[in-house]
């Protein structure tokens, strides 16, 4: 093996029933290099890193780590080699402390005598201060990610894999994270970085490997590319981006006044006197760090949780006491944040999943009797219109990749042509081309007179599509302002909870 | 080294073959068991599983036993899909028998085609009323329906005993704890002349067909599937959890009550303290052996009925204890659940990794 590669993989192939997830993939990472892995949904990025981290095993191909053959049978073996991974979804126990969680995720031998002290030292030396005695449940999402990162750092990794780390962070937190990653890189630790945010890759990464359909289709130096050129490499064609819109706003369709709601969940967020209105043709963007009341707000708006009747009005009609089905009949559709188990039933087929939310709009139910033909037809329509990559409408929801399932759920709601759409994280985990499609269809829907509430952690997305803009923090919502009248830095401060003062200054 | 690894997709082939494997393993374990206790193993298995199939009387008795099992299991299957665990069908069975039987005794010697339907209605309502207690406590106070429904079973059995020792005792019965024998208009008609097989079996067939329809074509079947699989998606879909809990318990209670009435007004013909023989519990095995599927439940009902008949024959011919039926039913469930693991997981041989040593 050549001296200056840390990880070298070649010919990695992994087949699942019906798909070739990785097709003779090969690339190498040098010590200290920050290497980006980019590609559309279903391009095979997750499968590849799971193979490197020992979660899955390749059908063919070889890996070398530090010059020696490397084939981890399980993650603990990968960790013993010095490979660490921070997953997109954290694996932390809310009711345990930081130190306890750190210890649980480490190999037994690696846990030292004085873990608390180690945590403090490591976390501070990398600019990610953490208190080892605090409960995870009391930490913000950004802080929880720190726990995951510190857990990896304590094991002196030689390669750190990060899967979409910035999707849950404020712009300021992203800066801190990047500083940490650059420090690690300068100390010789390599980083394999997966993200859909191509601008971030351009400022952070030294090299990028582009995957499409399970194959490596190119390598590039991202600093010399534009986000657009990388995206076009990913999709293998030209990218059409949505244009910002300046629509004429109509009547208020969704009106929320003085909405307060205590959460049933001990770690949930209480909504605190939220007031806003969304008018026909308007896209109201709500930014905020995860866990600041976004999910709670959506649950109340769509009727999963009831509120005082007058606090929520659809076209002037009080609906706070009505259930989700009744609100759908008034024209409200919604896309929740969790795809599996909330927006879709994992072990049901795609067409059965259309019955979940489209049964009244699409006439699938008549006095309780279901018309399966209509459901199947609608399922096919969604798959065609939104280019959902699936073996067919009989595939179960859990067999789709995250991005494709997202396209399916978004398609299911948009194709019902709602007059009000409430959508959380519309493009989380969705590649650039599909994200552009989703953004465009949201804009078209608004142009047709719908009122849309987009709740997202992706600021670029909100800046691109929303007409007005607000920030949610600790269950409070700032006053909506026209997008463009407020800078990213100010939004960052609002997201961090610097509330009334910053909000008023801007106003 | 071997370890269990989750399958990416459920193996449907295995899912439907599991009951067959379970039956085969039960027979093999039975052979071992009979050898150990010194009974002729092949003959014993043949008596329990195969001999009953060859004779009209035994087949008609299978219909008699399968009827309550299928009726109860069909009702339970909806709740089990939705995650509503009614374990007290035995109690609802008894409550239905008491309610329907009381109507029969109240209308003693009254003729009319409407007597039996009225008794059926009372039986259904009786079972529902008994199931309403766990439903109310679960939806109002979040009390566990498994415990409540199970404990209420013993209450129902004691009430039955109290009644036949007191108010419902046969005045000409020489003080035996039994009710009067129901008059003709209050008895379920016989289906096959010369046997005990009765038209209640047709009710079970209707229940199977209706359940199949509801499960594949009705919103209620869809709701139970969604709620069992992901309660949050059910809320998103606008399905109200408490309503589904009520419906599931009313359905299973009602059908168990009907089964109780049919048993009382059919093969038994009167209210007796020994009416509950465990159909309500065995039906739980039937539901899982039948894979929560109506047609599967129909077949599983016959298999379990077979073990009753076979167990009785084995008692007579081989001098085996009555517990033999329970032992075989228990083994069924044990092997079924054991093999079930492999529909979602597979056993994988792990080679010790060479790279660790190489480093």
Interface residues (C-beta under 8 A of the other chain):
Chain A: X16 X17 X68 X69 X70 X71 X72 X73 X77 X80 X81 X302 X303 X304 X323 X324 X325 X326 X328 X334 X336 X338 X340 X341 X342 X343 X344 X345 X346 X347 X348 X352 X355 X356 X357 X359 X365 X368 X369 X370 X372 X396 X399
Chain B: X8 X9 X10 X216 X217 X218 X219 X220 X222 X225 X226 X229 X230 X232 X233 X235 X236 X237 X238 X240 X350 X351 X353 X354 X355 X356 X358 X359
